[in-house]
Amino acid sequence: MIPKIIHQTWSDDPVPRIINYIRDENAKLLKSLGYEIILWTDKMILKLINDEYPDFYKIYNSARTGVQRGDIARILIIYHYGGIYIDLDVLVLRDFSELLDMTRDTFYISYEPAEQTKLIYNTDRYICNAFFAANKNNNFLYKLLRNIPEYINRHGYDLFSKFDIFGGFYILTNINNYDKDKKDKDIFIIEDRELIYPINDLKLENIPSADKDWLAVRTGKYTTNPIMIHYWIHGDFESKNLLKLFKPDANYNIHHNMYIFFKILYPNVEKNDNLT
């Protein structure tokens, strides 16, 4: 069974104002549906590791970026407590129970948008860990955890000089190598990725759906009727400084505020201003 707990991570509290706007919008919906929402700070994560997973202390602290630490932390947290992990730049529009069978002891995850991954990774099936869900002590998450120290032993701590260590590619590799007799029960890949990732990363201005994606963000109207929207903010990278400075405009809803945020972050959005 997947408990109705939403887990998110950030270095410390409070979070940036635009992120908090998204969190407030999510809380209005999710708390009314009976979900508990937990924001895990670095201090809380280290306490969990010290108390329950001391073998991961050196591994976690050897990570060189917030993304790398976050990739490890979210696996630990969902394995230990069960529930749903979502990145802080995810806006939830409808109940996750429309997407998941909460009674199953199953690991749920999906792929990034196909256009995006064809351009970046030359494949249309690249796993995204901005959202996943599982029961406590999930069998597949146990495999992910068990294999992290094995990867370190095999490749050394220089592994962290790479970007995506224990993220999407790591999860996909472990899915592909999972026991075939158990895969159907333990793992469910949501094929309709547009229910979760209805837009591409907005900095990818040359892909065919770029104008459509900008328009959807500005208006909040999505033809795919998604469960959630992942905004691809990249808070550890290009938007890091803007996140500290940006103040949402109370005269606009969350959708238009996100549009303003990205218009500042990626000025080429101005070519889309005439879209209706």
C-alpha positions in Angstrom: 0.0 0.0 0.0 1.2 3.5 -0.9 0.6 5.9 2.0 -0.9 9.3 1.3 2.3 11.2 2.1 4.0 13.7 -0.3 7.8 13.9 0.2 9.9 16.8 -1.1 13.5 17.9 -0.5 15.3 21.3 -0.2 18.5 22.4 1.4 16.8 24.4 4.1 13.5 26.1 5.0 12.2 28.6 4.0 12.2 27.8 0.3 12.3 30.5 -2.4 9.1 32.5 -2.8 8.0 31.2 -6.2 8.6 27.6 -5.0 6.6 28.4 -1.9 3.8 29.6 -4.1 3.7 26.2 -5.8 3.8 24.5 -2.4 0.9 26.5 -1.2 -1.2 25.7 -4.3 -0.4 22.0 -3.8 -1.3 22.1 -0.1 -4.7 23.5 -0.8 -5.5 20.6 -3.0 -3.6 17.7 -1.4 -4.5 18.4 2.2 -8.2 18.5 1.3 -7.7 15.1 -0.2 -6.1 13.7 3.0 -2.4 13.8 2.0 0.4 14.7 4.4 3.1 16.9 3.0 6.7 16.7 4.3 9.5 19.0 3.3 12.9 17.3 4.0 15.8 19.6 4.7 19.4 18.6 4.6 19.4 18.4 8.4 16.5 16.1 8.4 17.9 13.9 5.7 21.3 13.6 7.5 19.4 12.6 10.7 17.6 9.9 8.9 20.8 8.6 7.4 22.7 8.7 10.7 19.8 7.0 12.6 18.8 4.4 10.0 21.3 4.1 7.1 24.8 5.0 8.6 26.5 3.2 5.7 25.2 6.0 3.4 26.7 8.8 5.4 30.0 9.0 3.5 28.2 8.4 0.2 25.7 11.2 0.7 28.3 13.7 1.9 30.6 12.8 -1.1 28.0 14.0 -3.6 29.2 17.2 -5.3 25.8 18.8 -6.2 22.4 19.2 -4.6 21.0 17.2 -7.5 23.2 14.2 -6.6 22.3 14.4 -2.9 18.7 14.8 -3.8 18.7 11.7 -6.0 20.1 9.6 -3.1 17.8 11.1 -0.5 14.5 10.6 -2.4 15.3 6.9 -2.8 16.1 6.5 0.9 13.0 8.5 2.0 10.4 6.7 -0.1 12.0 3.3 0.8 11.9 4.1 4.5 8.4 5.7 4.7 6.6 5.0 1.5 4.6 7.6 -0.3 4.9 9.9 -3.3 8.0 11.9 -4.1 7.6 15.1 -6.2 10.2 17.8 -7.0 9.4 21.2 -5.6 8.8 22.6 -9.1 5.8 20.3 -9.6 2.3 21.7 -9.5 -0.4 19.1 -8.8 -3.7 19.6 -10.5 -5.7 16.4 -9.6 -5.6 13.5 -7.1 -2.7 11.1 -7.5 -5.2 8.3 -6.9 -6.3 8.9 -10.5 -2.9 7.8 -11.6 -1.8 5.2 -9.1 -3.3 2.1 -7.5 -2.5 3.2 -3.9 -3.4 -0.4 -2.6 -0.5 -2.0 -4.5 3.0 -2.7 -3.3 4.5 -1.3 -6.5 7.1 1.2 -7.6 5.5 3.8 -10.0 7.5 6.1 -12.3 7.4 7.5 -15.8 9.5 8.9 -18.7 10.6 12.4 -19.5 8.8 14.1 -22.5 9.8 12.3 -25.7 10.8 15.4 -27.7 13.1 16.5 -24.9 14.9 13.2 -24.4 15.3 12.6 -28.2 17.1 15.9 -28.4 19.3 15.5 -25.2 19.8 11.7 -24.9 18.9 10.4 -28.4 16.1 8.2 -26.9 12.4 8.7 -26.2 12.5 6.5 -23.1 14.5 8.2 -20.4 13.3 7.7 -16.9 12.6 10.9 -14.8 12.8 10.8 -11.0 11.0 14.1 -10.5 8.0 12.0 -9.5 7.8 8.4 -8.3 5.7 6.5 -5.7 6.0 3.3 -3.8 5.1 1.4 -0.7 7.3 1.3 2.4 10.2 -1.2 2.1 9.4 -1.6 -1.6 11.3 -4.4 -3.3 12.6 -2.4 -6.2 13.7 0.5 -4.1 15.6 -2.0 -1.9 17.5 -3.0 -5.1 18.2 0.7 -5.9 19.6 1.2 -2.3 21.6 -2.0 -2.2 23.3 -1.2 -5.5 24.4 2.3 -4.6 27.3 1.2 -2.4 28.1 -1.5 -5.0 28.4 1.2 -7.7 30.7 3.2 -5.4 32.9 0.2 -4.7 33.1 -0.6 -8.4 33.8 2.9 -9.7 35.1 4.8 -6.7 34.0 8.2 -5.4 35.2 9.9 -8.6 31.8 8.7 -9.9 30.4 12.0 -8.5 32.4 14.0 -11.1 29.6 13.0 -13.5 26.2 14.7 -13.4 23.5 12.0 -13.4 24.8 9.3 -11.1 21.8 7.9 -9.2 19.0 9.6 -11.1 17.0 8.6 -14.2 19.7 6.6 -16.0 20.6 4.6 -12.8 16.9 3.8 -12.2 16.4 2.8 -15.8 19.5 0.5 -15.7 18.2 -1.2 -12.6 14.7 -1.6 -14.1 16.2 -3.3 -17.2 18.3 -5.6 -15.0 15.5 -6.5 -12.6 14.2 -10.1 -12.2 11.8 -10.6 -15.1 9.5 -12.8 -13.0 9.0 -10.0 -10.4 9.0 -7.0 -12.7 5.3 -6.9 -13.5 4.4 -7.0 -9.9 7.1 -4.7 -8.4 7.5 -2.0 -11.1 4.9 0.0 -13.1 6.2 2.5 -15.7 3.4 5.0 -16.5 3.4 5.1 -20.3 1.2 8.1 -20.7 4.0 10.5 -19.6 2.0 13.6 -20.6 -0.2 13.0 -17.5 2.9 13.9 -15.5 5.2 15.8 -17.8 2.9 17.8 -20.2 5.6 20.3 -21.2 9.2 20.1 -22.2 12.0 22.0 -20.5 11.3 25.6 -21.7 14.9 26.4 -22.5 14.7 24.0 -25.4 13.3 26.6 -27.8 14.1 24.8 -31.0 11.9 21.7 -30.5 8.6 21.6 -32.4 6.3 22.0 -29.4 8.2 25.0 -27.8 5.6 27.6 -28.6 2.8 25.3 -27.4 4.6 24.7 -24.2 5.1 28.4 -23.5 1.5 29.1 -24.2 0.4 26.3 -21.8 2.5 27.7 -19.0 1.2 31.2 -19.5 -2.5 30.2 -19.7 -2.5 27.2 -17.4 -4.5 25.3 -20.2 -3.1 21.9 -21.1 -4.7 19.8 -23.9 -3.5 16.6 -22.2 -5.5 17.2 -19.0 -2.4 16.3 -16.8 -2.4 15.2 -13.2 0.6 17.5 -12.6 3.0 19.9 -14.3 6.7 19.7 -13.9 8.2 23.1 -14.7 11.9 22.0 -15.1 13.2 25.0 -13.0 16.7 23.6 -12.5 17.1 25.2 -9.1 20.7 24.0 -8.7 21.8 25.4 -12.0 20.6 28.2 -14.3 17.7 29.4 -12.1 19.7 29.4 -8.9 20.1 33.2 -8.7 16.7 34.1 -10.0 15.0 31.9 -7.4 16.5 34.0 -4.7 15.4 37.3 -6.3 12.0 36.5 -7.9 8.9 37.8 -6.1 5.6 36.4 -7.3 3.0 39.0 -8.3 -0.2 38.6 -6.2 -2.2 40.1 -9.1 -1.6 36.9 -11.2 -2.3 33.2 -10.6 0.5 30.6 -10.3 0.4 29.8 -14.0 1.1 33.4 -15.1 3.7 33.9 -12.4 5.5 30.9 -13.7 5.4 32.4 -17.2 6.9 35.6 -15.9 9.6 33.7 -14.1 10.6 31.8 -17.2 10.3 34.9 -19.4 13.0 36.5 -17.2 15.1 33.3 -17.0 14.9 32.7 -20.8 14.3 36.0 -22.6 13.6 34.3 -25.9 10.1 33.8 -24.6 9.2 37.2 -26.1 8.8 35.7 -29.5 5.8 33.8 -28.0 4.0 36.9 -26.6 1.5 37.0 -29.5 0.3 33.5 -29.0 -3.3 33.2 -28.0 
